[in-house]
Structures are given as structure tokens and as C-alpha cells.
Amino acid sequence: MSGDDALLRLTRDLGDRDRGALGGKAVGLAALLRAGAAIPDTWVVPVGADPSAAALAGLAAVAPRWAVRSSATVEDGTGLSYAGLFRSELDVPADGLAEPIAAVRASAHSGRVAAYRERTAGRSPAAVEMAVLLQPFRPPVRSGLWLGRGPGRGRLEWTGGSGETLVSGAVTPAWEEWTTEGRTAGSERGAWESGGQPVGRTCANLQEALGVPADLEFAQLDETLVWLQFRPMTAALGEAPDERDGRRADRRADPGADEGEQVVHGIAASGGLATARGLRLRDVDDPCWEPGAVLLTDRTDPDWVPLMAEAAALVTATGGMLCHAAIVARELGVPCVTGVGEAALARLGSGRPLAVDGSAGTVAVL
């Protein structure tokens, strides 16, 4: 497919039958449209398509800056998310789209994707093909994530500005827990509101319209919420924190809270227990890495997936329950505690044996 026909406008009529040509992220956006959610105007470069220079140049009349996002055929499925494993390019000038499209396509064949597929063997289709999404780019006021626990229930996390810092785990986010009774816990005194409505309630209502526990990504532009991604939940979250538990409810104000310097508290990002020596790495290519160790690092990006797949557990200084590292750790079955803070991470990184409880969000020095 080439020329003008190689650039399609996304509509609500797409369904899972279109996954092989337009990818999972496009299918999820169409589902959001059918549920009544506002999404950015979106154009799709189908798998194997080659849009003409004239077709791409015509997008300059729509917006001066663009987001170029992955929509792989295996992405955002019911069993595996491939969260953060493929490349996206934000704030791209309208006259420079061809190179980012090629870069997003090439990310389908990266080493981190291969490591993830090897660890999840038997749950992935045989081939990875890549469609590409093009959306007008506007810097958000706030960016948010929602992961559903069940009907009317879920966790909301957010940060100011771009969602890249949120999904990458570069920040420890503000958070709220929601049930059918409303907001039950949170790091802030009051609920995040947009357009006069609590954002957590908006997420719960959209999840109900979608009909499944939902993984949602969205941005606040002025007072308007714009939805950027939907996929079904692929792995259950751990138990929600109790707002009566002062240590957890005030967690964000006291990162790395400890008990006699021996137990560090963070965010319970991926359940499970592991005991192994802790190794602190500042670089994914650090030669000191040993498979089977507890991986300690400030944060991860998708290039860390091969190490995550070899680790007994993962502990990060920043990040929340909904960042890409946490989602991938849950899918890989690796216990994970995020957001312990820099000081606590340094204290843990002495090479001593550690006991990581990803369900409780604790790391104990043995």
C-alpha cells in the first residue's frame, strides 16, 4: 500500500478484526470512541504501508506538531500489553514525520521486545508487525493513568505536564484509590477534578462503558480530558492500600520510610516474594549485573526489560503502581516495589541479601 491510501483516518468502526492491519492501539482508540470518550484526531499508517510525501505534508494543515505512536499487532491485547516496549516520538514538526515513522516501525524488532517475548513464550502471537499512529501534539497540563480492579474500582495516578515521566517511572506520582463508594484513599487532601468532576469517577464511568477492567492513559488539556490509550487489564493489581493505614496513606510524603533501617517501604507494584542479593545499577549495560539478583535502580526504561526478565525482583527509587516497569513486572511475574526514594535505594544497594515483598511494598535487609 502506498500513496494517499496509506494514511487512514481512525474511526469508531474499527474492531479486533482490524488488529492485523492497524494494530492494537488503534483498536483500543476506536473502542474509546464507541464508549463516548474524546480522543485526539488520529491518522493510521497501516502495517506495510508507505504514505507519500504529499500525504504526510498535508498533515501540516491540521497541526504544526505531532505525536508519532506505535500500534503493533501484538500491543494492548487481552493477555499481554507490551507496555512501553515500542517507540513513540512526541512533539515532532509536521515537516519531519517520515523519519519518526520509520523509527517507530523499527522498534518492533528491538532486543527488549525479543526478551519480553522469550519470557512470555506461549502467550504471544508468532509475529510482530507495526502500524503507526499520528496525532496532533499539545503539551498537557496534567497526565494520568488508571488501572481497573473491577466494576467501579481502580487506581488513579497522575503528574503535572507530560505523561512520559509518569509512564516511564521517572516520578513518584500522586495517587487515588476508587471503589463503587467513591474515593477511598489518596496521597492528596482532595480528589483531582477536571471540568467540575472527580477524574477518578470519570475513569470508573468510562471503564463501565468499556465493559472490562481497563488500563487507561489520558491527558488534561486546559479543563478537558483527552484519552490516549485503552487496553484491557492483563494482570491484576495488588491489594489497594487502606486510607486508615497512616504509613501507606502518607507514603508519598515520607519516601523510603523504614523500621530500624532494616525495612524500606515503597509502592506495591507487582506481587510476589523473592530473596536474593541486591545489586544497584545506574546503567543498563553495567557489567556487574548478575542474573537472579534483586535489581536496584533509580528507574527503568524499556531497554531494561532483558535485565528485568532475569531479575529475582525489581526495586526502584521513583515510579508508581501504573508505570511501564510495574506493568511489565506484573506480566513477567517479577516482584516489584517502586518509589522507595533515593536514600533508601542507596541504603539497600550495599550487596547484602534482601527480601522483597511485592505484595506488601516492602524490602527487608537480611
N, C-alpha and C positions, 0 to 999 in steps of 0.2 A: 504494500500500500504506500503510495507516495502522493505528493502534491497537496492540494487543498483538502482532499478527502482524508488525509492522515491526521487531521486535527478536528476532533469531535467535541461538541458542546455536551456536557453532562446533564442528564435529565433524570427525573424521578422514575422513569420507566425501566431503568437498569435493574437486573436481578442477578442471582447467583449464576444463571446460565451465561452471563457476560464476563464472568471472572477470568476465563481463559484468554479473552481479548483485551479487557480493560483493567483487570487486576482487582484485588480485594479492597483497596482503599476507595476506589471509585464505587464499588458495590455498596460499601458502608455509607458513603455520602448520599447515594440515591435513597437508601433506607431512611436517612435523616430527613430528606426532603419529603418523603411519604409520611413521616411522623409529624410534619408541620414545623420542623426546625429550619432556621435561617443558616445557610452555608454561603461561602464565597462563590461568586460566579466561577465555574470550573470548566476548563477545556482538558481533553484527554488525548494524549498521543498513544494510540493502541500499540500492543505488542508487535514489534517488527515494522512499525510504520515509520515513514521518513517524510515529515512535513516540509514543504517547500519553504525557501527563504521568504517568499512573498506572503505565505500564510502566517509565518511567525511575525513578520514585520507588521501585519495587520493588527496584531495584538497591542501595538503601541497606542492605537486609538482608544483602547479600553482602559489601560492603566500604564503609568510610566515605570512602575516597579512590580516585580513578580516573585512569587514563591514557586519553586520547582520541586515537586514532591514525588516520592516513589509510590507506585501502585502495583506491587509484584503479585503474580498469580497466587502465590502461597501466603501472602500477607493478610493479616486480620481475619483469619479463619476461625472456626469454632473450636479447633483443637490447639492451634499454635498461633501466636501473634506475630512472631518475627520482630518484636518491638525494638525500634531503633537500629536494626541491623542494616537497613538500606539507607542510602544517602539522600539528603534533602538539601536544597540550596535556597536560602532566603534573601530577599531584597536584591533581586537580580534586575539590572536595567533591561528594558524591553528590547533593546537592540543587541542584547548579548545572551539570548536564550539557548542557542544551539549547543554551546559547549556544556552548560549545566545539564541539559537533557542527556547528553552523551555520558556525563559523569554519573548521573543517577542510574542510567541503564547499566553501566559497568559495575556498579556496586552489587548487582545480583550475583556476581561471581567472586566475591571477596573471600578471604580466608576466614573472617569471622562468621560469615554465613555457612561456610563449609563445616566449621567447628560446631556450630549450633545444630546443623542437620545431622552430624555424626552422633551427637549426644541424644538427639530426639529421633533416632533411627526407628522406622516403623510408623511414625506419626506424620511424616512429611511426604507430599507427592514426589514423583520421580524427578521432576524438572522445575527449575525456577525461571520464569520469564518475567519481563519487566515492561509494564506500561508506565507512563509518566503523566502526572497532573500538573497543570498550570493554573495558578490562582493569583489575582491581584493582591499585592502585599501592602498592608498598612501596619505600622507599629502599634501593638496593643497597649492599653492602659494596664491591664492585668491579664494573666493567663492561668487557666485552671485545668484540672484533671478530676475525673470522677470514676470510681470503680464500684460497681454494684455488689452488694452482699446478698440480695434477694429482693422480693417485691417491697418497694418503698424504703429500702435500706441501702446504704452505701457510704463511702468515704470521699470527701472533697478535699483537695489540696490546691493551693494557689500561691502565686508570687506576683510581684509587680513587674511590668514590662514583658519581655519576650518569654514565650513558653520553652525556648531552648534550654534555659538554665534550669527550668523545672523538670523537664523530661530527662535531661542529662544527669540530674542529681547534683548539679553544681551548687544548689542552695538547699537548705533545710526549710521546707515550706510551712506556711500557715495551714491549718487543717481543721476540718469539722467532721463529726460522725452524725449520720441521719438515720432515723427509723421512721416507721409509719406514724409515730407520735411527734415527729419533728426533730429538731436539733438536740442531740443528747450529750454532746461533748465537743470541745474545740480548744484551740490554742489561743483564740482571741476572745475578748469580752463579749462581743456581739457577733451575729452572723454576717457574712459577706452578703451584701444586697446589690442588685443591679436592676434598674427600672422599677424600683419600689417593691421588688420581690426577693426573698432569700434565694440565692443562687442554688443552694443545696436542694430546696424544694423544687426549683425548676429542673434540676438534674433528675430528681426522683420521678417527676411527672413525665419527662422525656423517656426515661427508662421504661416506665409503664407503657407508654405508647409504642416503644420498640418491641416490647414483649419478652425481653430476656434481661438478665443481669448484664449491665452494659459497662464497657470501658469507653469513656468519652473524653475528648480533648477539645478545648474551646478557648476563645479569647474574648475579652471585653473591649469593644471599640466605643469610646465615649460611654454611653449608658446602655449600649446594645451588646448582647451576647451573640457571637458568631461561632458556629460549630464546625470544627475542622476534621474530626475523625470519630468514627464509631466502629467498634468491634465487639463481638460477644466476649464475655469473660472466659478466659482459657484456664485459669487456676484460681482457686478460692483464696480470699484474703484470710489472714489470721483473725483471731478474736478482736472485736472492737474494744478500745480502752474505755474504762469506766470513768465518767467525769468525777466520781467521788474519790477516785484514786489520785491523790494530790501529786504524787511523783509523776504519773503519766500525764495528767491534765496540764501540769505546768512544765512538761518536758522541754518545750521549746525555750523556756526562759532559763533553763539550767542544763545545757547540753553536757553529756558525759557524767551526770550525777552518779555518785559511787557510794559503796558501802565499805568503809575502811580501806579505800584504794584497791580493793580486790574485785569488785563487781561494777562494771560500767553499764549504764542504761542508755539504750537508744530506741529506735523505732523498729517494731517487729515487722520486718518487710517480707520474709519468707520463712515458713515454719520448718522445724526440724532441729535435731541436736547433733553437734559434732565436737569432737575433742581432738586437737592437733596443735602443733607448734605454730605460732603466729609469725608471719613474715610481712614486714611493711615494705611495699614497693611504691616508688614515685614515678616509675616509668614502665610501660607495658613490655619493654624489651630488657628489663633488668635481669641479668644472668643469675642472680641469686634465687630466682624463683624455683620452688620445689613442688611438683605435683603432690597433692594430698595435704598441703599446709592450709592454714587459715589465711586467706588473702586479706591484708590490711592496706587500704589505700584511701587517699583523700576523696576520690570519686572515681567512677569508671565512665568510659565511653564505649561504643560498640566494639572497638578494637580489643577490648579486654575480654571478650567472650571466650576465646580459646583458653585463657587462664581461669576464668570463672568455671568453665566446664571441667577443669582439672582440680579445682579447689575443694577442700573439705567444707569450707564455709567462707562467706564474704562479710567484711565489716568495713563501713565507710564513714568518713568524718562528716560528710554532708549527704543530702538526699532525703527522700521521704518514702512512703509506702507505695507510691504510684509511679516513681521514676522508672526509666527503662531497665536499669540494673536490677531493681526489685522485681519487675515483671518477668524478666528473663530468668532470674534466680528461681522464682517460683516454678517456671516451666521446666527448668533443668533439675529441679529437686534439690537445690543447694540452699542450706540455711543462710539467711542474710539478715544482718542488723545494720540499719543506716542511721546517719545523723548523730553519731556519738560525740562529735566535736573534735577539734584538732588536739586539744590537750590530752583527752582520753586516748585517742588513737596513738599518740606518741608514747603514752604510758604502756599501752598494750604491745607496742612493737619492739619489745626487748628480746624476742626469741623464746620466751617462756611458753609452756603449754597453755592453751586457752580452751575453755568450754563455752561454746556458742549455743545459745538457745534462741533460735529464730522465731519461735512462737511467743516467748516472753519478752523479746527485745533486750536480752542481757548477754554480756560477755564477762566470764569469770576468769581471773588469773589463778592457775593451779600451782 
